[in-house]
């Protein structure tokens, strides 16, 4: 015999509408999610650098602050941020001057060319060291300071170094100069050494190879390289590269002297 169901045992339960309970698999409304805090803009007051300095426990923090002030005064257009766990200054988004706090008894200021290394064929950065730089590589120099007094004494030289470094390592002229040097280095690098008798025996084939490669060849006499030959069109391109490089170097020199 079936057990009787008490009257009202289910009718007394409150009705639940579909809208009051979330369906299985329904995503929460985007408005209910907490919005992440916006990242401070690089170089703005109260940004990541100020927060970093506030938490910094380096014993030479006053030296770091003096260096930041000197660099900002010399090149106020630079954007300040954090690189290598220390304050850094960028031009057009590319870091160029970065402090280094790895040592406890000094603060280093690294002058560099950013993440992309400067081509070795381009030579050392064409900049006066102002008596401050120690060259760690052809594209990186380091200035070291141990006290606020040292920063104050070198403030004028540091300002000149900052401005010269930014002028020498940023902008289209600098990139164009590096490309010119790289192109010239490739065109001046002989690809092979051939006996001069080979050139005499098969001159048409020899000229055809020079035209195709665009690079010079060395002709040897008695086993020693004596003559460098290059196709005329490639030689004209080389002259044009040298002329452009000299023009860019002249513009940069006038800018530094003005």
Buried (B, 14 or more C-beta within 10 A) or exposed (E): EEEEEEEEEEEEEEEEEEEEEEEEEEEEEEEEEEEEEEEBEBBEEEBBBBEBBEEBEBEBEEBBBBBBEBBBEBBEEBBBBBBEEBBBBBBEEBBBBBBBBEEEEBBBBBBBBBEEEBBEBBEEBBBBBBEBBEEEBBBBBBBBBEBBEBBEEBBEBBBBBBBBBBBBBBBEBBEBBBBBBBBBBEBEEBEEEBEBEBBEEEEEEBBEBBEEBBBBBBBBEEEEEEEEBBBEEBBEBBEEBBEBBEBBBEEBEEBBEE
